[in-house]
Amino acid sequence: MAQGFFRFIAIGLLAGCASAGHEFWQAEVQGVTIDGREYQVFARMDEARPRVQVIRMGYARRPEHTAILLAMVQAAEQATGCRVIEGSAVGDSGVMTARLSCPT
């Protein structure tokens, strides 16, 4: 019985890896592929200061992390049509959150 419980918890944790943070639960979501890697982009375009959260899907080796950070910004801009505000991106190569500057 305990083994089943721990298996249930492990599956729940793995499933949660692609879930946006609570402030992005009602956000528009779009999948973007860049250089063969998939990203989920959660955008809050309904706010006065639009925000975006990008989640990398799948495993990445350490040498890939710098390129992934650049690709996450590209994924955010591609999915929203807005520019990521320089210096606003926080996070790592797994999850990045940033503010957007959108054309009016």
DADARA-V477025 format. One record per backbone hydrogen bond with DSSP energy under -1.0 kcal/mol. NH is the residue of the N-H (numbers start at 0). CO is the residue of the C=O. If there is no record, write none. Layout:
nh:NH co:CO
nh:NH co:CO
This chain:
nh:4 co:0
nh:5 co:1
nh:6 co:2
nh:7 co:3
nh:8 co:4
nh:9 co:5
nh:10 co:6
nh:11 co:7
nh:12 co:8
nh:13 co:9
nh:14 co:10
nh:15 co:11
nh:16 co:13
nh:18 co:15
nh:23 co:20
nh:24 co:21
nh:26 co:23
nh:27 co:42
nh:29 co:40
nh:31 co:38
nh:33 co:36
nh:36 co:33
nh:38 co:31
nh:39 co:54
nh:40 co:29
nh:41 co:52
nh:42 co:27
nh:43 co:50
nh:50 co:43
nh:51 co:97
nh:52 co:41
nh:53 co:95
nh:54 co:39
nh:55 co:93
nh:56 co:37
nh:63 co:60
nh:64 co:61
nh:67 co:63
nh:68 co:64
nh:69 co:65
nh:70 co:66
nh:71 co:67
nh:72 co:68
nh:73 co:69
nh:74 co:70
nh:75 co:71
nh:76 co:72
nh:77 co:73
nh:78 co:74
nh:79 co:75
nh:80 co:76
nh:82 co:100
nh:84 co:98
nh:87 co:84
nh:89 co:96
nh:91 co:94
nh:95 co:53
nh:96 co:89
nh:97 co:51
nh:99 co:49
nh:100 co:82
